[in-house]
Amino acid sequence: MKNKKNYLKIIKYVLIVLVYCNCYYNGHAQNQLYPANLNLSTLNGSNGFAIPGLPTSLQFGAESQFIGDVNNDGLQDIAIGSGNATINGNELAGAAYIIFGSSTPFPTPFDVDMLDGTNGFAVEGIAYNKRRGSTITGPGDINGDGIDDLIIGSSSTTAIVIYGTTTFPALITINDITSTNGFLINTGANQIASLGDVNGDAINDFIIGRPDSSGQSWIVFGRSTNFPASIGASWLDGINGFRTSTFPGTIPSFKVGGAGDINNDGFNDILIGNWDSTDPAISYILFGKGTSFAPLVDLLALDGTDGFSIDNNGGNFLSFVGTLGDINNDGI
């Protein structure tokens, strides 16, 4: 957290949008109109705030997410990643900064060095090239205790899951994770995303895209108790979760996410995409269900009853996947 050099406007813009959305989430600005052009000098902590940027090479803000309410105070929280950050002399160790929502004005500018456990906390990598914070998601409550949880991933090493709680320390590293405050997922990942409830147990699930560059996806089911201290591919036995097969493409499972319940059967569905700039970019929709999944689901065998493929013959690459909600007012 000692690498700040200047204010990068692009980073400010990212955080301003998040702050304004946070106001909307909490019902404080639903009827508020915003100017066509926003002057950063007008931010005063009540209408938004700016965060000092790091050098662009550190990718501060490249991953920025609403993560739900991880400290259980009734307000949305924000996580900002800096996957290339240098930490304690370790280049590319990476970091993530969690800022708690607040009912009082934020300081502006907001310095992440001020995070002390009461207003947020930092999650830092501890070694070279760990790239902690290169992927972040708030999967909701995945251990059934009623508090939203947090996943801080890495493109090259183990992902950290932190259980939501009412108190946090100022700093968390992988060495602080025990089976009581979180768990480890033994893989690096291109993307981790929330799915909602895929298997009908009323607990949120999540997906890991391209674990260890395998081309597969891992779907992890939430549970009503804490997870083991660490999980890996062998944990995904069809009951605790499952894997999906790889498929043809330049970077299969490059983009993954929740699709909502698009077939209106009461179970959330899964979207898995391929990045490809030359060949057809194929995506797959896998339907959720209330019965067991196979430990390895073959996406190439989807027949319309369990899911289907979307074939983009234009050869454009897929850069984002996500749910749209009900855009044609048919209730689905």
N, C-alpha and C positions, 0 to 999 in steps of 0.2 A: 504493500500500500504506500510505498515511498517513491513512486515513479511519476507522479503528476508533474506536468511541465506547463500546460497551458489549457485554455478552454477551447474545446473543439465544438463548433456549432452543431455539427451533425449529431454529436452525442447529446447535446442539450435538447435538440428537437425530439429525439427518441424519448427522453425522460419526460419532457413536457406533455407529450401525447399520453404517456402512461399516467401521469398525475391527473390530467383532466378526465381520463377514462375512469380513474379511481373515484373521482367525485361522482360520476354518473353511477358507478356500481353501488355506491352507498346512498343513492337517492337524494344527494344534496344539490345536484345541478341538472335535473332532468329537463327543466324549462329554461336553462341558461343558454343564451346565444353567444357565439364566439366571433371575434372579428375575422375578416378574410385574411388579414395579415397580422400576425402576432409579433409584437415588439418584445424581445426578451427582457428589456429593461423594466417592463411593467410587472414582471413576476415578483411577488412579494412574500411568498410562502403560504398565502391564503388561496391565491388563484393558480398556483403552480410553483415550481422551483427548478433551478438548474443545478447540474452536478459537474464539478470540474472534470474535464476530460483527460484521458491519458493519451500518450502518443498512439497514432492510428495503428501502428504495428502490433500493439498489445491487444487490439480488438476489444477494447472496453465498450460495452454496449452492443456488440454484435449479437449477443444473445440476451434478450430482455423479455421478461415474462411476468404477467400476473400469476401469482402462485396460490391464490386463495388466502385464507386466514390461518397462518401457521402458528401464531401465538395466541389464538383464541380470544381476541379482544373485540371481535365483531367487525373488524375493518380489513379490507383487502390489503395484502402485502405485495411487494415488488422484489424481483431478483434480477440483478444485472451481472452478466458474465464478462470476464476478461481472460479468455483462454490462453493468451500468449504472455500473460503478465510474468515478470521476474519477481520471485519471492525469495527473500533472504539469500540473494545471489544466485538462485537457481533459475536460469533462463527457461521460459516456456512452462514454468510450473503451473501457472494459471490460478485464477481466483474467481469467486463469486461473492457478490455483496447483496445482502438481504436487508431491505428497508421496510420497516413496519409502517402500516397505515397509521394515521394520527387524526384525532378530532381537533387538534390545535394546529396553528400554522407551522409549516416546516421552515427550518433555517434556509436561507438562500444567499449564496450558493450552499448546497449540501455537500459537505466533505465526507467521503466514505471513511476517512480516518477517525471520524467522530462516532462510528458505530461501537457501542459499548455493551450490547446485550439487552438494553432497555429500549433502544430505538432501532435495533437491528443487529446484525452480526455478519462476520466475514467467514467464508469457507476457502481455505487456501491449499494449494498443492504443496508438496513437501520435497519434491525432487525434480530434476531436469526433465523437460518434455512430458510432464504428466497432463498438461493442458486442462487442468481442473476448471470447470465453468464454461467449457466450450459447448456444452449442451445442458439445458436446465428445463425442468418442468415441475409444475404443481399438479400432481395426479389426483388431488383430493384426499380423502381419508381412506387409506389402503390397509390400515390395521384395526379398524373398527372401534376406535376410541372416541370418535366424534370430533376430532381435530384434524385439519388438513395437514398433509405431509409434503415433503419436498425432496426432489431428486437432483443432485448436482453430478452431472456426468463428466466424462472425459473422452476425447476422441482416441486415446491410446491406452487407457488403463481402467481400473475398477471404478464403477459408479458408486456414489455415496447416497444412501437414502437416510433422511433425517426425519424422525417422527415429530409432528407438531406437539408443542407443549406451551405452558404459560411462561416459562423462564428459559432463557438461553444464555450461554457465555458470549463474550465478545468475539471469540475466535474458535472455529472448529476445523480440525484436520482429520484425515482418514484414521489417524491413530486414536482419536477420541471416540470412535464409533464402537458401541457395544450392542449386544442384542436387546438392551433395554431402551436405548435412545435412537436406534436405527439399525441398519444392516448394510452389507456390501453386496454389490452385484459384480461378479467376477468377469467383467468384460468391458472393453472400450466400446463406444457406440457413436454412430453418426448422428442419431437423433433419438430422443426419448419423448414420448407423448402420452397424454392421458386419453383413455378410451371410454370412461364412464363404466357402466356395468354391462359386461359382455356375456357373462354366464348366469345372470339372473339370481345372484345371491345378495343383491342390494348393497354390495361393496364395490368401490371403484377399482378398475383394473388399469394396466398401462402396457405400453409396447416399447420395445427397444429395436431400433432399426440398424441393420448391418453390424451386429455384435462381432467385434474383432475382424471386421471387413469380410465376413463370411458370405454375405448376400442373403442370409436368412433374416427373419425377424423373430424376436422372442416376445411372447405375450405372457405377462405375469398377472395372475389373478390376485386381487386383494383377499384378505382373510380377517376373521374376527379376533385373532390374537396376533401377537408380534411374530415376525418372521425369524427364521434361524439367523445366526450371526452373519452368514454369507450364503449366497445362492449362485448357482451356475446352470449350465445346460442340463445337467442331470436332474435338477430340481423340477424341470418342466416335463412332467410325466403325463400330461393330459388332465390331471386333477388340480395340480397347483398352477398350471399354465401349460403352454405348448409352444412349439417352434413352427415356423412356416418354411417350406422349401425355398431354395433359390430358384431363379427363373432366368431365361435368356435376357440379356441386356448388358449395357456397359457397366452400370452400377445398380444392380437390383437391390430393392429395399432401401434405396437412398432416402426416400421421403415416406414417412409413415404417420398415421394419425387416426383419430376417431371420426367415424362417418355419421354418427348419430344412428337412429333406428330407421334406416331407409326402406325397409320392407315391412314396417309396422307390425312386427311380431312381439314387441315388448322387450327385445334385447338389442343393445347397442351393437353396431357393426364396425368393421375395421377396414381401413384403406391403406394399401401398400403400393408404393410407386417405384418406378425405375427412372434413373437419370440417364438420358441418352440424347446426344446432340445430332446423331446421324441416322441411327436405326429407329424403327417405331418405338415410341415410349409407351410401354404397356403398364397399366395399373390394375390392381385386383381389389375387389370388394369381397370380404369374407364375412358372412352373416354370423352374428352371435346366436347362442342357443342355450337352452337349459339342461341339455344332456352333455355327457362327457365329450371332449375333443380327443382326437388321436394325439400322441406325443409329438408327431411330425405331420403337419397338414400339407398336402401337395396342392399348391395353388394351380398347377397346370391341369388338375383333375376337377376343378370346380365346374358344376354342370347346370347352374341356375337355381338349384334348390338349396345349395349351401353357399353360394356366392357366384360371382361372374367376373370377367375381365373387361377392361376398357382399352381398346387398341387405338392409339393415335398414329395413323399412318403418315402424318405430316412430318414426322421425324423431329418434332420439337421436344426439348427436354422438360421434365417436370421439376418445378422449383418450389412448389408449395402444395400441401394437401391439408384439407380441413373440412369440417362440417359447415353447411350454409344455413341450417334450420329449414323451416317450411317457407319456400320462396314462391309457391304457387297457390297457397291458401287451401290445400286439400287435407290439411290435418296431419301430414306425414313429413 
